[in-house]
Amino acid sequence: MTEVCLQPKESISLILDSSNTDFLTNYSPAIQLRKDKQYEIALVNLETYYSFPNIDKKNNIFRYSIDNGANWNEIEIPEGSYELKQINNEIFRIMKSRGH
C-alpha cells in the first residue's frame, strides 16, 4: 500500500509581467532554496493577449472571384492576431466597399 503525505507543502507565487516576448526578471532579495529539500516548479497560468499572430506575410492574402475565375481580386490582411469572426467580418467589409 502506498503511503500518502498529507502535510502542506511550502509554495511561492511569482508573477512575471512584460510586454516583450523575451525578458529577464531579478528578485531582490533572491529566492533562497535549501539544499536538503527537493523542489518542483509548475506553470499554473499563462495569460497572453493576442501575442501570437495567426496572420502574417505568409498567409495574409485572400483571393476571390466574382465571375467564376475570369478575374481575381485580392485582399491583404495586416499582420496580427485575429479571431475567425474578425477575419470574416473584415473580408466582407472590404468586399462590400468594392461593390462585391
N, CA and C atoms as a LAMMPS dump frame, in Angstrom:
ITEM: TIMESTEP
0
ITEM: NUMBER OF ATOMS
300
ITEM: BOX BOUNDS ff ff ff
-5.0000000000000000e+02 5.0000000000000000e+02
-5.0000000000000000e+02 5.0000000000000000e+02
-5.0000000000000000e+02 5.0000000000000000e+02
ITEM: ATOMS id mol type element x y z
1 1 1 N 0.846 -1.174 0
2 1 2 C 0 0 0
3 1 3 C 0.895 1.242 0
4 2 1 N 0.576 2.216 -0.824
5 2 2 C 1.365 3.442 -0.944
6 2 3 C 0.948 4.427 0.139
7 3 1 N 1.934 4.981 0.816
8 3 2 C 1.661 5.955 1.866
9 3 3 C 1.58 7.345 1.231
10 4 1 N 0.564 8.102 1.59
11 4 2 C 0.357 9.435 1.038
12 4 3 C 0.737 10.467 2.092
13 5 1 N 1.548 11.428 1.687
14 5 2 C 1.954 12.511 2.59
15 5 3 C 0.907 13.613 2.523
16 6 1 N 0.285 13.905 3.653
17 6 2 C -0.768 14.915 3.667
18 6 3 C -0.316 16.223 4.306
19 7 1 N 0.966 16.37 4.524
20 7 2 C 1.455 17.615 5.105
21 7 3 C 1.465 18.706 4.034
22 8 1 N 1.108 19.921 4.429
23 8 2 C 1.119 21.011 3.44
24 8 3 C 2.543 21.278 2.959
25 9 1 N 2.643 21.672 1.712
26 9 2 C 3.934 21.989 1.119
27 9 3 C 4.11 23.501 1.08
28 10 1 N 5.36 23.907 1.195
29 10 2 C 5.657 25.329 1.052
30 10 3 C 5.434 25.714 -0.405
31 11 1 N 5.041 26.953 -0.619
32 11 2 C 4.881 27.402 -2.006
33 11 3 C 5.25 28.879 -2.113
34 12 1 N 5.637 29.245 -3.281
35 12 2 C 5.959 30.636 -3.605
36 12 3 C 5.236 30.961 -4.903
37 13 1 N 4.567 32.072 -4.959
38 13 2 C 3.928 32.518 -6.193
39 13 3 C 4.758 33.648 -6.789
40 14 1 N 5.038 33.531 -8.059
41 14 2 C 5.794 34.554 -8.77
42 14 3 C 4.937 35.072 -9.914
43 15 1 N 4.86 36.366 -10.039
44 15 2 C 4.112 36.971 -11.132
45 15 3 C 5.103 37.69 -12.03
46 16 1 N 5.123 37.297 -13.285
47 16 2 C 6.009 37.91 -14.265
48 16 3 C 5.156 38.683 -15.248
49 17 1 N 5.587 39.867 -15.58
50 17 2 C 4.799 40.725 -16.454
51 17 3 C 5.744 41.466 -17.386
52 18 1 N 5.481 41.399 -18.679
53 18 2 C 6.309 42.105 -19.644
54 18 3 C 5.536 42.263 -20.937
55 19 1 N 5.841 43.306 -21.674
56 19 2 C 5.243 43.483 -22.997
57 19 3 C 6.165 42.924 -24.081
58 20 1 N 7.311 42.382 -23.686
59 20 2 C 8.244 41.762 -24.631
60 20 3 C 8.129 40.245 -24.557
61 21 1 N 8.509 39.571 -25.633
62 21 2 C 8.427 38.119 -25.647
63 21 3 C 9.614 37.466 -24.958
64 22 1 N 10.701 38.187 -24.803
65 22 2 C 11.909 37.657 -24.172
66 22 3 C 12.313 38.638 -23.084
67 23 1 N 12.282 38.207 -21.837
68 23 2 C 12.618 39.131 -20.757
69 23 3 C 13.252 38.399 -19.599
70 24 1 N 13.912 39.142 -18.76
71 24 2 C 14.618 38.615 -17.6
72 24 3 C 14.093 39.334 -16.373
73 25 1 N 13.857 38.591 -15.3
74 25 2 C 13.379 39.18 -14.053
75 25 3 C 14.334 38.813 -12.932
76 26 1 N 14.708 39.79 -12.155
77 26 2 C 15.555 39.574 -10.98
78 26 3 C 14.731 39.814 -9.73
79 27 1 N 14.957 38.99 -8.714
80 27 2 C 14.237 39.135 -7.453
81 27 3 C 15.201 39.608 -6.386
82 28 1 N 14.76 40.609 -5.664
83 28 2 C 15.579 41.138 -4.57
84 28 3 C 14.689 41.248 -3.337
85 29 1 N 14.984 40.507 -2.309
86 29 2 C 16.12 39.606 -2.148
87 29 3 C 15.921 38.342 -2.981
88 30 1 N 17.029 37.667 -3.269
89 30 2 C 16.989 36.441 -4.074
90 30 3 C 16.192 35.358 -3.347
91 31 1 N 15.592 34.469 -4.106
92 31 2 C 14.866 33.343 -3.538
93 31 3 C 15.894 32.313 -3.076
94 32 1 N 15.837 31.948 -1.814
95 32 2 C 16.797 31.002 -1.243
96 32 3 C 16.171 29.607 -1.209
97 33 1 N 16.841 28.65 -1.839
98 33 2 C 16.382 27.267 -1.831
99 33 3 C 17.335 26.444 -0.978
100 34 1 N 16.768 25.611 -0.128
101 34 2 C 17.584 24.773 0.765
102 34 3 C 18.089 23.546 0.024
103 35 1 N 19.33 23.18 0.278
104 35 2 C 19.945 22.026 -0.392
105 35 3 C 19.394 20.699 0.104
106 36 1 N 18.801 20.692 1.282
107 36 2 C 18.29 19.429 1.833
108 36 3 C 16.844 19.146 1.418
109 37 1 N 16.29 19.933 0.533
110 37 2 C 14.908 19.736 0.081
111 37 3 C 14.88 19.511 -1.427
112 38 1 N 13.787 18.915 -1.884
113 38 2 C 13.555 18.764 -3.317
114 38 3 C 12.509 19.785 -3.728
115 39 1 N 12.661 20.308 -4.916
116 39 2 C 11.761 21.359 -5.383
117 39 3 C 11.151 20.981 -6.729
118 40 1 N 9.964 21.494 -6.941
119 40 2 C 9.276 21.345 -8.217
120 40 3 C 8.836 22.723 -8.648
121 41 1 N 8.717 22.916 -9.943
122 41 2 C 8.203 24.177 -10.456
123 41 3 C 7.096 23.859 -11.452
124 42 1 N 6.067 24.661 -11.458
125 42 2 C 4.947 24.44 -12.368
126 42 3 C 4.426 25.779 -12.87
127 43 1 N 4.048 25.796 -14.109
128 43 2 C 3.372 26.953 -14.677
129 43 3 C 1.88 26.759 -14.418
130 44 1 N 1.321 27.619 -13.588
131 44 2 C -0.075 27.478 -13.197
132 44 3 C -0.985 28.211 -14.163
133 45 1 N -0.53 29.339 -14.68
134 45 2 C -1.39 30.156 -15.525
135 45 3 C -0.527 30.944 -16.496
136 46 1 N -0.966 31.056 -17.737
137 46 2 C -0.311 31.882 -18.736
138 46 3 C -1.385 32.693 -19.428
139 47 1 N -1.28 33.978 -19.318
140 47 2 C -2.244 34.856 -19.969
141 47 3 C -1.514 35.63 -21.048
142 48 1 N -1.96 35.453 -22.275
143 48 2 C -1.387 36.204 -23.384
144 48 3 C -2.527 36.898 -24.098
145 49 1 N -2.292 38.079 -24.458
146 49 2 C -3.306 38.866 -25.136
147 49 3 C -2.85 39.118 -26.564
148 50 1 N -3.345 38.289 -27.491
149 50 2 C -3.045 38.453 -28.901
150 50 3 C -1.553 38.594 -29.14
151 51 1 N -0.77 37.718 -28.549
152 51 2 C 0.68 37.818 -28.674
153 51 3 C 1.236 36.913 -29.758
154 52 1 N 0.428 36.017 -30.309
155 52 2 C 0.895 35.11 -31.336
156 52 3 C 0.12 35.386 -32.623
157 53 1 N 0.736 36.054 -33.586
158 53 2 C -0.005 36.363 -34.819
159 53 3 C -0.415 35.1 -35.566
160 54 1 N -1.664 35.054 -35.976
161 54 2 C -2.108 33.944 -36.813
162 54 3 C -2.221 34.384 -38.272
163 55 1 N -2.016 35.661 -38.522
164 55 2 C -1.929 36.201 -39.88
165 55 3 C -0.586 36.896 -39.998
166 56 1 N 0.208 36.473 -40.997
167 56 2 C 1.498 37.117 -41.243
168 56 3 C 1.709 37.211 -42.757
169 57 1 N 2.888 37.604 -43.188
170 57 2 C 3.167 37.796 -44.62
171 57 3 C 3.043 36.502 -45.436
172 58 1 N 3.057 35.348 -44.766
173 58 2 C 2.947 34.072 -45.467
174 58 3 C 1.503 33.698 -45.799
175 59 1 N 0.536 34.282 -45.072
176 59 2 C -0.857 33.855 -45.262
177 59 3 C -1.842 35.023 -45.175
178 60 1 N -1.428 36.222 -45.596
179 60 2 C -2.304 37.378 -45.402
180 60 3 C -3.02 37.844 -46.672
181 61 1 N -2.938 37.071 -47.745
182 61 2 C -3.627 37.454 -48.974
183 61 3 C -4.837 36.545 -49.172
184 62 1 N -6.005 37.171 -49.321
185 62 2 C -7.251 36.453 -49.603
186 62 3 C -7.647 36.787 -51.036
187 63 1 N -7.761 35.773 -51.893
188 63 2 C -8.139 35.965 -53.291
189 63 3 C -9.55 35.446 -53.5
190 64 1 N -10.32 36.209 -54.279
191 64 2 C -11.673 35.767 -54.596
192 64 3 C -12.06 36.252 -55.993
193 65 1 N -13.005 35.583 -56.568
194 65 2 C -13.505 35.935 -57.889
195 65 3 C -15.013 36.054 -57.827
196 66 1 N -15.536 37.041 -58.525
197 66 2 C -16.997 37.198 -58.591
198 66 3 C -17.531 36.794 -59.969
199 67 1 N -16.602 36.334 -60.861
200 67 2 C -17.016 35.956 -62.218
201 67 3 C -16.45 34.586 -62.617
202 68 1 N -16.545 33.631 -61.703
203 68 2 C -16.116 32.247 -61.95
204 68 3 C -14.658 32.13 -62.389
205 69 1 N -13.803 32.97 -61.843
206 69 2 C -12.373 32.845 -62.086
207 69 3 C -11.835 33.601 -63.282
208 70 1 N -12.669 34.364 -63.998
209 70 2 C -12.164 35.155 -65.121
210 70 3 C -11.251 36.279 -64.608
211 71 1 N -11.619 36.848 -63.483
212 71 2 C -10.83 37.909 -62.85
213 71 3 C -10.72 37.617 -61.362
214 72 1 N -9.6 38.006 -60.782
215 72 2 C -9.372 37.762 -59.369
216 72 3 C -9.128 39.058 -58.63
217 73 1 N -9.656 39.133 -57.434
218 73 2 C -9.466 40.281 -56.549
219 73 3 C -8.695 39.81 -55.328
220 74 1 N -7.86 40.685 -54.796
221 74 2 C -7.076 40.335 -53.614
222 74 3 C -7.377 41.287 -52.475
223 75 1 N -7.381 40.713 -51.285
224 75 2 C -7.498 41.493 -50.048
225 75 3 C -6.284 41.14 -49.213
226 76 1 N -5.531 42.159 -48.809
227 76 2 C -4.375 41.943 -47.942
228 76 3 C -4.775 42.269 -46.511
229 77 1 N -4.653 41.289 -45.642
230 77 2 C -4.999 41.468 -44.23
231 77 3 C -3.712 41.801 -43.469
232 78 1 N -3.695 42.878 -42.7
233 78 2 C -2.486 43.245 -41.945
234 78 3 C -2.096 42.148 -40.951
235 79 1 N -0.79 41.994 -40.718
236 79 2 C -0.306 41.011 -39.754
237 79 3 C -0.916 41.28 -38.39
238 80 1 N -1.293 40.221 -37.711
239 80 2 C -1.867 40.376 -36.374
240 80 3 C -2.501 39.091 -35.887
241 81 1 N -3.121 39.191 -34.751
242 81 2 C -3.821 38.066 -34.136
243 81 3 C -5.313 38.332 -34.231
244 82 1 N -6.004 37.438 -34.893
245 82 2 C -7.422 37.638 -35.16
246 82 3 C -8.221 36.41 -34.755
247 83 1 N -9.452 36.644 -34.398
248 83 2 C -10.417 35.566 -34.271
249 83 3 C -11.02 35.354 -35.651
250 84 1 N -11.52 34.158 -35.914
251 84 2 C -12.092 33.868 -37.231
252 84 3 C -13.198 34.843 -37.602
253 85 1 N -14.001 35.203 -36.636
254 85 2 C -15.102 36.132 -36.903
255 85 3 C -14.562 37.494 -37.349
256 86 1 N -13.456 37.933 -36.757
257 86 2 C -12.856 39.21 -37.147
258 86 3 C -12.35 39.161 -38.587
259 87 1 N -11.702 38.06 -38.967
260 87 2 C -11.205 37.917 -40.336
261 87 3 C -12.376 37.924 -41.305
262 88 1 N -13.384 37.147 -41.009
263 88 2 C -14.571 37.077 -41.859
264 88 3 C -15.225 38.449 -42.012
265 89 1 N -15.406 39.162 -40.911
266 89 2 C -16.039 40.482 -40.966
267 89 3 C -15.228 41.462 -41.799
268 90 1 N -13.897 41.419 -41.665
269 90 2 C -13.039 42.331 -42.421
270 90 3 C -13.076 42.017 -43.914
271 91 1 N -13.046 40.739 -44.273
272 91 2 C -13.126 40.369 -45.688
273 91 3 C -14.451 40.828 -46.281
274 92 1 N -15.551 40.587 -45.586
275 92 2 C -16.857 41.011 -46.107
276 92 3 C -16.989 42.528 -46.135
277 93 1 N -16.385 43.218 -45.193
278 93 2 C -16.423 44.693 -45.197
279 93 3 C -15.726 45.24 -46.443
280 94 1 N -14.547 44.69 -46.744
281 94 2 C -13.791 45.153 -47.92
282 94 3 C -14.519 44.776 -49.211
283 95 1 N -15.065 43.55 -49.283
284 95 2 C -15.799 43.149 -50.462
285 95 3 C -17 44.067 -50.695
286 96 1 N -17.691 44.402 -49.635
287 96 2 C -18.86 45.293 -49.758
288 96 3 C -18.443 46.672 -50.202
289 97 1 N -17.315 47.17 -49.668
290 97 2 C -16.846 48.509 -50.055
291 97 3 C -16.447 48.544 -51.539
292 98 1 N -16.111 47.404 -52.113
293 98 2 C -15.766 47.298 -53.534
294 98 3 C -16.999 46.988 -54.389
295 99 1 N -18.15 46.895 -53.767
296 99 2 C -19.376 46.61 -54.517
297 99 3 C -19.563 45.142 -54.843
298 100 1 N -18.865 44.27 -54.133
299 100 2 C -18.976 42.822 -54.371
300 100 3 C -19.863 42.22 -53.328
